[in-house]
Amino acid sequence: MAEASGDLEGPDFEKSGRIETVPDQGMLLGHAFGEAILVARKGDQLFAIGASCTHYGGPLAKGLMVDCAVRCPWHHACFDLRTGEAIAAPALNDVACYKIEKRGEQFFVTGKADKKPARKPKASPASVVIVGAGAAGNAAAEMLRREGYDGPVTLIGADEFLPYDRPNLSKDYLAGTAPEEWIPLRSADFYREQKIDTLIKTSVIAISPKTKQVTLSDNRSLDYGALLLATGTEPVRLEIPGDDLPHVCYLRTLSDSRRIIEKAKNAKRAVVIGASFIGLEVAASLRERKLEVAVVGKGSLPLEKILGRELGNLIRETHETRGVKFHLGRTPAVIQDRQVQLDDGTI
């Protein structure tokens, strides 16, 4: 992503940089040709790539370098320092890769590197069927094409939409600060260009490993040479009185998030059941919409099992300063039209 020259930091690598300023197994932020560039060093080798993660623009210079790769500090997308290739989710696009020359004790970034020739796998299945059209299924389909597989690829999803950015459903989109245009991972044109067949609003109801076929919810059968299951998970469903009332919402799909947004327009108060990542993100997003929010969690602190007591306390305090009220060590017992009763009788 190009940046205005006034925003660029560090040395101008077009003019030169000193090798000693780049620590071994370390990185240095600078710029060249009007763009932010990251220079990394491994022994006698120097690499130069774009400095901004292609997922949400995270600063790669503040990330972690391991061997010949750098991991973004925000969402842990990973890029190959030798090629700029995105080699781990959630990034789908590569960063630019630059040519770098060493002259004595100095180095110079001289321009963008040529793209590597297309790959060709040694052996390929007759076709690939991917069951699940979320981020994992989408990334797998894209990687097949990037690795040179040119056979039929079919991506099957029960959702009514093409693959989209699911984490945003509990964050900016739910908070009202991100437009829906941000949600799709790729456009319909992209799948056509990549010759990836997409079947939405379609489920796989049977798999026959012997005949290498899947049966679809519309009773069609589809042959496969290789089958990938990338169906993800479903939310844990409550099994308490009132769990099927119309104002009880679950969050997994874009339709779910839309439904919560619609209900939030005429609501003053919300109860969020679950004090882990998704529950806390939903709580923060609904506070952005000016709702009073109570969070019910069975643990003594939010995220304590994952992050420990000290961070759990910090997370709780951070949310409380923004108006979220916690009911921890509790579980819901009954849901009614206007209230949730907890296991200790609290309303």
Steps between C-alpha positions, in 0.01 A plus 500: 500500500658827392527777755541874467865599530425710810390186686809294419735412783864401525785518249462537125619166368529638147784724618658229719484324831775366722505123541602533866171678579305183418554250781551134413156330512357850528322761290522869415217724378575750227372601160576514130312608189237671718405181687571362845750213478623246751861383476585179687828320553594137549875461527646637179162508324285812471134505398266786415119482492203731544462607862120482538304178549249446221231384745432824692818700447681386814861625545721204411805674650340447842437133426707189561770376265560124503755361257400649160147603592333788683175472696267799533452621860126560455346177369811285441490489120836370377710608200807348336780756517662355187196543275239710685258209470217468753565156649256496793152631574328735532680688220402395149712742295878518476703806591735652244850355481799721417849452356777590741871545427793500740793730430767476766343594834191645335189368328261650246142412406501523121145410394229237515605140449372305203215263572595135523389274215178306547531178694396161373431215743663163426174313551140620517161348586239493226296758689475657846177550695515724808212464747469828690514846347645693791844656527677161516321356197558819305871511589539136396339565162724802442813310604423220256504754218812673630680167518420436135210256527288550187235232546138557604453656846156517659429694818176399676338705776166491680512876553309724262808713435839447341789469752528800728703642789326332793694671787368839387146384579563550872728801462483809276206385289289424806612826661387693193845631410569276197292485182369169371724541194791402726348163585554283185845346473485500120260613231297269278725612212805369686359146519409511130849617406660229715260237364379410848141376491299621799183330622329712766187412696607139448584231755673166465269236647705187423856403409593175326876438527470182294349670196663837577172689486316749716123531503366853518190636671330537160559124445768550238821295520844643443816298427829592661862402465587656839264618773568766762271549799514860626159537660602684816283487812155604616423710810421312820121499535332574831271234637300697756140623517451788255797411279279514190341839560517739202732748673768234565778540241805294415797634308683311228380623162456832324124448526539455879694826528242683289226369728677624813555842340131523410390408852750742653335792322198485731665358810637670811653202675672176397618191685802323350541140611866402474805697616761375255624673184175511302284594799732782600524629144120500474476682835743769384321536166157537663641764737606688186131495410421651844326194643532405865686169500524224761740208440439163663798266529555180693867575568625723780663737251462550124761305300682392817554143378661626180688812610540462877367687800691827455383552141152375590476776762627758253246394237216516751605844623537629143145392410359631830647846435293496179180416682480121469366321809622149581325210672784250535495152648140479381296325232155584357210296640191644329441745217174695505346770282676789673763342724758228554507320835836364613570186700524698825163669444645828372277668241 
